[in-house]
Amino acid sequence: MVLLAPSGVDGSSFFDKVHVDSTHYETLLAELQRLRGQTYLQDGAIESHHLTGDRHQLDTDKKSWHVLVLDQDDRVSGCMRCQPYPQHSEFSQVGVSKSALASCNQWGERFQGAVEAELELSRRLERSYAEVGGWALLENIRGTMEALRLVLAAYALAEALGGWVVISTATRRHGSASILKRIGGRPLEYQSSEVPSYIDPNYRCEMEVLRFYSWAPNPRFREWINEIKMQLKQTLVLASGAGTPAWMFGAPLQAKAAAAGY
């Protein structure tokens, strides 16, 4: 496992192996973008014109953490993107505000209200709000323990960085949404009504909007997440530059979550 840090970040007090190496960073970033492009193209989620060459590039890639699984030849065989936002971010500034559901005549306002409730929770608990996505795996590790470990590593990373309130738009393709719900994801809600699944016109599949609290996974996975968190301490973290935004590495007290009933 290897971590790519957001642009402008050179690590935190948690990690022991932080290297600022723009060449290695760019090499692995290109590999994960090729993996995403290959995977999404084969699944019919995108068409070739959505790619830049053979790469599925996103504006958020260099603003995000990436959890990578490498094979025995150090090639990327699995990836997941985790993008934390500064505290006090507004709905219009986060990624899900651009989703098809946000512009839905029936659910748009309620969806915005549901997301704003999660943003408010993150501020109240002094934890970062984050969005997780970009889950792509080579076919030979889909459905394996390695695929599950990649998702649990996102929980572990969030806890290592102070705890996150997370929203993820998860596809029902390959059972991705159901896997995430078994680990601890819950449907996004507005005034006790669940936000419905929707058809994403960009990825041409049915999506669910899930919320996660990194400190509250399914108890069955707690011990494993803690083990992975300790492994991440010794995991190679590659960064492309120097300078650490203070908001990214805050470590609020767990007691604040308990006091708020979460």
C-alpha positions in Angstrom: 0.0 0.0 0.0 1.2 3.5 -0.9 -0.4 6.9 -0.2 -0.3 10.0 -2.5 -0.8 13.2 -0.5 -2.6 16.2 -1.8 -0.6 18.9 -3.7 1.2 21.2 -1.4 1.2 18.7 1.5 4.4 17.1 2.8 3.0 15.0 5.5 1.8 15.1 9.2 3.1 14.1 12.5 1.3 10.7 12.1 3.3 9.3 9.2 6.9 8.2 9.5 7.8 7.7 5.8 6.9 10.9 4.0 8.9 11.6 0.8 8.6 14.7 -1.4 9.3 13.2 -4.8 7.4 14.8 -7.7 8.6 12.3 -10.2 7.5 9.2 -8.3 4.2 11.0 -7.4 3.4 11.8 -11.0 4.3 8.3 -12.1 1.8 6.7 -9.7 -0.8 9.3 -10.3 -0.7 8.6 -14.0 -0.9 4.8 -13.3 -4.0 5.2 -11.1 -5.6 7.4 -13.7 -5.0 4.7 -16.3 -6.4 2.1 -14.1 -9.6 4.2 -13.5 -9.8 4.8 -17.3 -9.4 1.1 -18.1 -11.9 0.0 -15.5 -14.6 2.6 -16.2 -14.3 2.0 -19.9 -14.7 -1.7 -19.6 -17.7 -1.3 -17.3 -19.3 1.0 -19.8 -19.3 3.9 -17.3 -17.5 6.2 -19.6 -16.6 6.4 -23.3 -13.2 6.9 -24.8 -13.7 10.6 -25.4 -13.9 11.0 -21.6 -10.2 10.0 -21.4 -7.1 12.1 -21.8 -5.1 9.7 -23.9 -5.6 6.6 -21.8 -6.1 8.4 -18.5 -9.2 9.3 -16.5 -8.1 12.6 -15.1 -10.1 14.7 -12.6 -9.5 18.3 -11.4 -9.7 17.0 -7.8 -7.0 14.4 -8.2 -4.1 16.6 -7.0 -6.3 18.0 -4.2 -6.9 14.5 -2.8 -5.3 11.7 -0.9 -5.1 8.5 -2.9 -4.8 5.1 -1.3 -3.1 2.7 -3.7 -2.6 -1.0 -3.7 0.5 -2.1 -5.7 1.2 -5.6 -7.1 4.5 -7.5 -6.8 5.9 -5.4 -9.6 5.0 -2.1 -8.0 2.2 -1.4 -10.5 -1.1 0.1 -9.3 -3.8 -2.6 -9.1 -6.3 -0.8 -6.9 -7.0 2.8 -5.9 -9.4 5.0 -4.0 -9.6 8.9 -3.8 -10.2 10.7 -0.5 -10.7 14.5 -0.7 -11.0 16.5 2.5 -12.3 20.0 2.4 -11.4 23.1 4.6 -13.7 23.7 7.5 -16.4 26.2 6.9 -16.8 24.9 3.3 -20.2 25.7 1.8 -22.4 23.3 -0.2 -21.5 25.1 -3.5 -17.8 24.4 -2.8 -18.0 20.6 -2.4 -18.0 18.0 -5.1 -21.5 16.5 -4.6 -23.0 19.9 -5.3 -22.3 19.2 -9.0 -24.0 15.8 -9.0 -27.2 15.1 -11.0 -29.2 14.8 -7.8 -28.3 18.4 -6.8 -30.1 19.7 -9.9 -33.1 17.4 -9.6 -36.4 19.4 -9.5 -37.9 17.0 -7.0 -34.9 16.3 -4.7 -32.4 19.0 -5.3 -33.3 21.3 -2.4 -33.7 18.3 0.0 -30.3 16.9 -1.1 -28.7 20.2 -0.5 -30.2 20.3 3.0 -29.0 16.8 3.7 -25.4 17.7 2.7 -25.5 20.9 4.6 -26.4 19.0 7.7 -23.3 16.9 7.3 -21.2 20.0 6.8 -22.6 21.5 9.9 -21.9 18.3 11.8 -18.3 18.4 10.7 -17.9 22.0 11.9 -19.6 21.2 15.2 -17.3 18.3 15.9 -14.3 20.2 14.5 -13.6 17.4 12.0 -13.0 17.7 8.3 -15.7 17.0 5.8 -14.5 14.7 3.0 -15.7 13.0 -0.1 -14.5 9.5 -1.1 -14.7 7.9 -4.6 -12.6 6.8 -7.5 -12.7 3.2 -6.4 -11.1 1.1 -9.1 -9.7 -2.4 -9.0 -8.1 -4.8 -11.5 -10.4 -7.6 -12.1 -8.2 -10.2 -10.4 -8.6 -8.5 -7.0 -12.3 -7.6 -7.2 -14.3 -9.4 -4.6 -11.1 -10.3 -2.7 -9.9 -9.4 0.8 -7.5 -7.0 -0.8 -10.5 -5.0 -2.2 -12.0 -4.8 1.2 -8.7 -3.8 2.8 -8.6 -0.8 0.4 -11.9 0.5 1.6 -11.0 -0.1 5.3 -7.7 1.8 4.6 -9.8 4.9 3.7 -11.4 4.7 7.2 -8.0 4.2 8.7 -6.6 7.2 6.8 -9.5 9.4 7.9 -8.9 8.5 11.5 -5.1 9.1 11.2 -5.9 12.6 9.9 -8.2 13.5 12.8 -11.5 11.9 11.7 -13.8 12.8 8.8 -17.4 13.2 8.1 -17.6 11.5 4.7 -20.1 11.5 1.8 -19.6 9.2 -1.1 -21.6 8.7 -4.3 -21.4 4.9 -4.7 -22.4 2.9 -7.7 -24.5 -0.2 -7.4 -22.4 -1.8 -10.1 -20.4 -4.8 -8.8 -22.1 -4.4 -5.5 -19.9 -1.4 -4.5 -22.7 0.4 -2.6 -23.8 -2.7 -0.7 -20.2 -3.4 0.4 -19.8 0.2 1.7 -23.1 -0.1 3.6 -21.9 -3.3 5.3 -18.8 -1.6 6.5 -20.6 1.4 8.0 -22.1 3.6 5.2 -25.6 4.9 5.8 -28.0 6.5 3.3 -28.0 10.3 3.3 -31.1 11.6 5.0 -33.1 14.9 5.0 -35.7 15.3 7.8 -35.8 11.5 8.3 -36.3 10.8 4.6 -33.6 8.8 2.8 -32.2 10.5 -0.3 -33.1 8.1 -3.1 -30.7 6.4 -5.5 -30.4 8.1 -8.9 -29.1 7.5 -12.4 -25.8 9.3 -13.0 -25.7 10.6 -16.6 -21.9 10.9 -16.6 -21.2 7.3 -15.5 -24.5 5.9 -16.8 -25.2 3.8 -13.7 -27.4 3.8 -10.6 -25.8 5.6 -7.7 -26.5 5.9 -4.0 -25.4 8.8 -1.8 -23.9 7.4 1.5 -22.6 9.1 4.6 -19.8 7.7 6.8 -18.3 8.7 10.1 -14.8 7.4 10.2 -14.9 6.9 14.0 -18.1 4.8 13.8 -17.6 1.9 11.4 -19.5 -1.4 11.7 -17.9 -2.8 14.9 -17.0 -6.0 13.1 -14.3 -4.1 11.3 -13.0 -1.9 14.1 -10.1 -4.0 15.0 -9.0 -4.4 11.4 -9.2 -0.7 10.8 -7.1 0.0 13.8 -4.5 -2.5 12.5 -4.4 -0.8 9.1 -4.1 2.6 10.8 -0.9 1.4 12.5 0.3 0.0 9.2 -0.3 3.3 7.5 2.1 4.9 10.0 4.9 3.0 8.3 3.4 3.3 4.8 5.2 5.3 2.1 3.5 8.7 1.6 4.5 10.5 -1.6 4.0 14.2 -1.9 4.6 16.5 -4.8 5.5 19.6 -2.8 6.0 21.2 0.6 3.6 23.1 2.9 0.9 21.6 5.2 -2.5 23.3 5.4 -3.4 23.4 9.1 -7.0 22.4 8.5 -6.0 19.1 7.1 -4.3 17.7 10.1 -6.4 18.8 13.0 -7.0 16.1 15.7 -10.3 16.9 17.5 -11.2 15.0 20.6 -13.2 11.7 20.2 -15.3 12.9 23.1 -16.9 15.6 21.0 -18.4 13.0 18.8 -19.7 11.0 21.8 -21.1 14.1 23.4 -23.0 14.9 20.1 -24.4 11.4 20.1 -22.5 10.1 17.0 
